[in-house]
């Protein structure tokens, strides 16, 4: 098997060789040394979504804001959208943010976009707060597509290359990576994948839908939640999901593995804060997000949107994020998406 290491990109890597650092120098959350003034409890937070309205990050940010305020965890949690370049435009602005009580939604899409866009500001320059959710991806085609199976689609890309257009989220994000991994499992090397894969990026699944329904592209990849209603309506057909097991929203849709390609990939999402905040400031944000996670209202959001609870905070999230950055970077290089 060509890539046995790709059971999932959300697996923890071996013990990381470095700790996430801030662009200001030192650790992402500076040590108070035990002698600093006590940080007041967080009563207000700003939620930044580094994408346009309507996609998975926006849904996450607005769910966060809603639960935080309705459960009286904080008094206010306004949402600001800063779209562009797979989240790296927003990431650059976070680097200059002076308010420590700022939570930016991010995830594996941003991890990939940092590499493909050669972003000057990196996730290592921020303060990790929590991983919140994960969601499988789904490969879809227009209702009248000539492709009956995932194999039909993958083989057509392998045979006819650029004439077969696949759309999804940001370049270098989970959707793009999944397309590359399926071609790799089909036997193509990195150079062949770069030559044959015609991938049209969008800010999210919402923008991909009209391209698919209008027959402008051959196939699409996005989170199950972003395509589910269009699959249920019959406008789109699902070929496979990227999880280990079939998903509840689409119980009759096979997994990519069941279709013959040994690939499992989940789109995880979480929140980070500005780099250089103190350890006490980080602890307060972790407390806020943990209280949100433990609420019934958040559990209801997970169930409604079909998100899987993937909560991690503290050193565990720091370690996971370091490992994921290493894994995604290696995968992008291996399938020819970055040098």
N, C-alpha and C positions, 0 to 999 in steps of 0.2 A: 504494500500500500504506500503510495507516494508521500503522503503527509499524515502519518499516524498521530503527529502532535496536535492535529486540529480536531480534537474531540469537541472542544469549545474554546472560543477566545476569551471566555470569562473565567477560565480556570486560573487559580493563583500560580504565579511563577515560583521558582525556587527562591530561597531567601535573597532579597534584593541587595544589590551591591552598593546602592546609594539611597539616601533619604531625600524625599521631595524637598527642594529648597526654594526660597523666595528670591525674587529678582533683587531685593534690597540687601541680600546677603544673609547668612545664617539660616536657621530652620524656617519652614513655612509658617509656623506659629512660634514666635519668640518666647523663650523661657522667661517667666517673671522672676525666677530665682526665689520665689517665696516671699520677697520683700516688697513687691509692688502693691499699689493701692488695689483694693478689691474692686472688681468690675461689677457695675450695676446690672441687675437682671435685664435681659432684652425685653423691651416692650413693643418695639416696632422693627420690622425688617423690610428691606427692599428686595424684591424678587426680579432678577434679570433673566430674560429669555433671549439667548443669542441666536434667534431665528425669527422669521416672520410669523404672524398669527396663523393658527390652523393646524400646525403639525404636531408631532409627538412631544417635542420640547415645550411648545406653547401649552398643550393640554396638561403637561406635568406642572408647569409653572402656575397655571391658573387653578389647578387642583390644590397645589400647595397653599396658595394665597387664600382660597376659599376655606380650607380646613383650619388653617392657622387663625383666621379671624372668627369664623363661626364657632370654633371651640374655645375662643377667648385665650388662646395661647399667646397671641400678641394682639395689640390694638389695631394695627394696620399692617398690610403687606402688599403694597401696590406693585403691579407688574409692569415692567418696561421691556419692550421688544427691540432688540438691536440685531437685525439680520445681516447675513453675509458671510460667504467663504466658510461654510461648515461650522460656524460658531466662532471663528478666529477673529472676526471684527469685534464681536462682543468681548472676547477674551482680552484683546488689546486694551479695550476700555477698562476692563476690570483691573488691569495692572496699575491704572492711575486712580482707582477708586479710593477715596479717603474714609468712607463710612465703613467701619468694620462689620456692621450688621447688614451685610449684603450677601445674598445667596444667589449664585448663578447656576441655572440648570445646565447640565452637560452630560456627556456619556461617551460611548465608544465612537460615535460619529465625530465628536471633537478630537478624540485621540487620533483618528485617522487623518482628519483635516489639518491638524497641526503639521503632520509630516508631508502631505501632498501639497500644501500651500507654503511649505517652508516658513512657517510662522515665526516671527522674531520673538513673540511672547509664547511661552510654553505652559502646559498644565503644571509642570514642576515649579513654576513661578507663583503658584497660587496656594491656598490652604485647603486641603481636602476636608470636607465635612461629613458626607454620607453617600453611600450608594443606596438608592431607594427601590428601584424596580428593574425588572428585565422583561423583555417581550420577544417572542419568536417572530421571524420574518416570514412572509409568504410570497411566493412567486406566482404572478397572475398574468393572464392574457386576455385580450378582448373576447367577448362572448362568441363571436364568429371566427375565432382564430383557427388556423389550420393545424395548430399544435394540440394534440390530444393528451400527450404526456410530457413530463419534464425532459425525458430523453429526446423527444422530438425537437424540443427547443435547443437543448445543449448541442445536439449533433448538427443542427442547422447553423448555429454560430460557428462551430468548429469547421464546417465545410464551406460556409459562405461569408464568414467574417463580418466586415463592415456593413453589409447589406441588411444585417439583422440588428435592429436598435433595441436596447434595453434601457428603461428609465427607472429612476429611483431618487433617493435623497442625495446629499452632498457628495461630491467627488472624494473618494478615499474613505467614505463612511461605511457603515455596516452593510448597506445594500450593495454598494460597489464591490466591497470585499467579498461578499457572498457570491456575486456573479463570477469573480475571478477564481474563487475556490472551486466552484462547480466545474469550470473549464479545466482547472488544474487536475481535478479528479478524473476528468475525461481524457487526460493524457497530454494536455498542452503544457509547454514550459513557459517561463515568464516572458520570453521574447515573443512567443506565439500569442500569448494572452494579450500583451500590449498591442500587437498588430491586429488581432481579430476582434477584440471586445469593443463594440461601439456603444458606449455608455453615456446617456444624456442625464446629467445631474439636475436636480430641482431642490428647492428649499425643504421639500417634504412630500409625503404621499398625496397630499391634497392637490398639489400642482400636477402630479403625475396622472391623476384620474382622467382629466379631459383629454390628455394625449392618448391614453389607452382606449377610452370609449370612442374617440374620434378616429381610431385606427392609424394614428400618426407614428406609433411605435409598435414593435412586435410583442414586447413583454414588459412587465414592471415588477419591482421588488420594493417592499416596504413593510412596516410593522403590521401585524394582523389587524390591530385596532383601526388603522387608517384605511384599510381596504375592505374590512368585513361587511359593511353595509352595502357596498357595491357588488360584492360577491353574492350576498343574500338576495339582492334585487335582480340578479341575473345579468347585470351589465358587464361583469367580469367573471372569468372562470379561474379558480385556483388550481395550480398544478402540484404544489407541494409546500409544506411548511418546514422551517429550519430547526425546529425543536427535536429533542430526542424522542418524544411521544406526540401523537396527534393532539391538537389543542381543542379545548372545550367549545370555542366559538365555531370551529370548522371541523367537527368530528369525523367527517367522511373524507377529508383531504389527507393524503399520505404524507409522510415525512420525506425529506430529501434522501435520507439514508435508505428508506424503504424503496425509493425510486432508483437506487443503485449507485448513489454518490455519497461517500462516507464523509459528510460534512454536517456539523451541528454548530449553530451560531445564534447567540441571543443578543438583542440590542438592549444593553443596560443603560440606565439613566441615574444620575445622582446630582449632588450640589457641591459647589466649591465656594470659597470666600476669597477676598483679596489676600495677596501674599503679605507677609510681614506683620499680621495681627498677633497679639499676644496669646500665650497659652490659655489665659483666663477668658479672653474674648472668644477663642475657638471653642473652649469648653461650654460657654453659654450658648453658642449656636448649635453645638451638638445636643445640648439639653433641649433646646427648642424643637429641633428636628426629631429627636427621640420621642418627645411628648406627642408630636404630630403622628409619628409612626404607630404609637401605642393606642391611638384613639379609634373608636368605632367608625367615626366619619371617614378616616383614611382607609380603613378596611373596606368600607362601602365603595370608595373611589376605585380601589383596586379591582373589586368585583365588577363594577359597572363598566370599567374600561378594559377589562381583560388583562390587566397587568399582573405579573407575578411578583410577590414580595421578595426582595433581594437585599434586605436591609443590612448594611455594614457601617460601622463608625469607628473612630479612633485608629489605633495602630493597625487593625485588620483592614480597614479601608485604605490606609496609606500603603500598606503592603500590596493589597490587591491592585491598586491603581498603578503602582510602579511596575508590577508584573504585567499588567494589561498593556501599558505603553510599550514595554519591550516586545511583547507578543505581537501586537498589531504592527509595529514597525518592521519586525522581521517578516511578517506575512506580506505586507505591502511590497517589500523588496523582493520577496520570493516569487510573487505573481506579476512583477514588472510594473507596479503602479508608482513606485519611487525608486530612485537610484541608490 
